[in-house]
Amino acid sequence: MSNKIDFFMCWNEQYQVNYDINPWMDDQFHQVNGQKAHGQWEALRELLVHLDARVEVLDVNDALIPDIVFTANAGVIHDNIFIPSKFRYKERDPEVEPYVKWFIDNTEFNIQMCPSTFEGAGDALKDVYGNMWMGHGFRSSLEASKFLIDCYPSLKIHTLKLINPSFYHLDTCFCPLSSGYLMVYPQAFSSSDLELMKYFFGEKMIEVSDEDARKFACNAVEWAGNIIINGCSPSLNFKLEDAGYNVIELDLSEFIKAGGSAKCLTIRLS
């Protein structure tokens, strides 16, 4: 695994809502303010660098791949193995080649291609207890979990069925933290899956309200004791501070128009 890069990000001068593949994109066709979006993206990158994170960036200028800015969907990484995404929607297929090329050129990861539909770190998240949680139902297929089990034998793979179309990726409603806490939006899951989460996280499970979920509170970036988040209520802010975190709110509204926020805009490499 590369020991030189903490986060990979991508900026696309042609970032825009050019199609509709999730509920957040409804009525947002060509509504992104490109200059404002770049300022918000740059603020996130600069904040991570200010917090002493090592960030590498891929710059592109391609209207055919507007969503390439959401690098969490590049793939998933564990045990020096990178599994690139196999996107459900054809609109995102062209992202795979530049993502894979970047990882070949800039890391030493062993690349394994998943044969089933799978959308990377958008739907596969690790916790500190040795588990990888894989969301399925909207983007990633349940069959992909079998491939993860084969590639990552050191992890226990648990699947979670997403049931709310507004929270179509696991990282929009489920955020395991390195302290052992979990931020979760309960309305995105079945009661049986919530019970499974409670078994592992217990009292460290922080339930997120509908208001906070729609601010993409679970789509947060954790780094060095900080949680970078698009926005959260005073109640959630208190819970996170009580868990030992410094909460940093950062406006990422231009990316919510496409269905993503801070976590979607980054992929952790270290």
CORBELPE-V925129 format. One record per backbone hydrogen bond with DSSP energy under -1.0 kcal/mol. NH is the residue of the N-H (numbers start at 1). CO is the residue of the C=O. If there is no record, write none. Layout:
nh:NH co:CO
nh:NH co:CO
//
This chain:
nh:6 co:54
nh:7 co:54
nh:8 co:267
nh:9 co:56
nh:11 co:58
nh:13 co:60
nh:15 co:12
nh:18 co:16
nh:25 co:22
nh:28 co:25
nh:30 co:17
nh:31 co:28
nh:37 co:33
nh:38 co:34
nh:39 co:35
nh:40 co:36
nh:41 co:37
nh:42 co:38
nh:43 co:39
nh:44 co:40
nh:45 co:41
nh:46 co:42
nh:47 co:43
nh:48 co:44
nh:49 co:45
nh:50 co:46
nh:51 co:47
nh:52 co:49
nh:53 co:48
nh:56 co:7
nh:58 co:9
nh:60 co:11
nh:65 co:62
nh:68 co:65
nh:70 co:67
nh:71 co:69
nh:72 co:264
nh:73 co:70
nh:74 co:71
nh:76 co:83
nh:78 co:81
nh:81 co:78
nh:82 co:110
nh:83 co:76
nh:85 co:74
nh:86 co:118
nh:92 co:89
nh:95 co:92
nh:96 co:93
nh:99 co:95
nh:100 co:96
nh:101 co:97
nh:102 co:98
nh:103 co:99
nh:104 co:100
nh:105 co:101
nh:106 co:102
nh:107 co:103
nh:110 co:80
nh:112 co:82
nh:118 co:86
nh:121 co:72
nh:121 co:75
nh:122 co:119
nh:123 co:120
nh:125 co:133
nh:127 co:131
nh:132 co:156
nh:133 co:125
nh:134 co:158
nh:135 co:123
nh:136 co:160
nh:137 co:140
nh:141 co:117
nh:144 co:141
nh:145 co:142
nh:146 co:143
nh:148 co:144
nh:149 co:145
nh:150 co:146
nh:151 co:147
nh:152 co:148
nh:155 co:152
nh:156 co:130
nh:158 co:132
nh:160 co:134
nh:162 co:136
nh:163 co:188
nh:167 co:164
nh:171 co:122
nh:172 co:169
nh:173 co:170
nh:174 co:170
nh:175 co:183
nh:177 co:181
nh:180 co:177
nh:182 co:204
nh:183 co:175
nh:184 co:206
nh:185 co:173
nh:188 co:185
nh:189 co:186
nh:194 co:190
nh:195 co:191
nh:196 co:192
nh:197 co:193
nh:198 co:194
nh:199 co:195
nh:200 co:196
nh:201 co:197
nh:202 co:198
nh:204 co:201
nh:205 co:202
nh:206 co:182
nh:208 co:184
nh:213 co:209
nh:214 co:210
nh:215 co:212
nh:216 co:213
nh:217 co:212
nh:219 co:216
nh:220 co:218
nh:221 co:228
nh:223 co:226
nh:226 co:223
nh:227 co:246
nh:228 co:221
nh:229 co:248
nh:237 co:233
nh:238 co:234
nh:239 co:235
nh:240 co:236
nh:241 co:237
nh:242 co:238
nh:243 co:239
nh:244 co:241
nh:245 co:240
nh:246 co:225
nh:248 co:227
nh:250 co:229
nh:255 co:252
nh:256 co:252
nh:257 co:253
nh:258 co:255
nh:259 co:256
nh:260 co:255
nh:263 co:219
nh:265 co:261
nh:266 co:263
nh:267 co:8
nh:269 co:6
nh:270 co:6
//
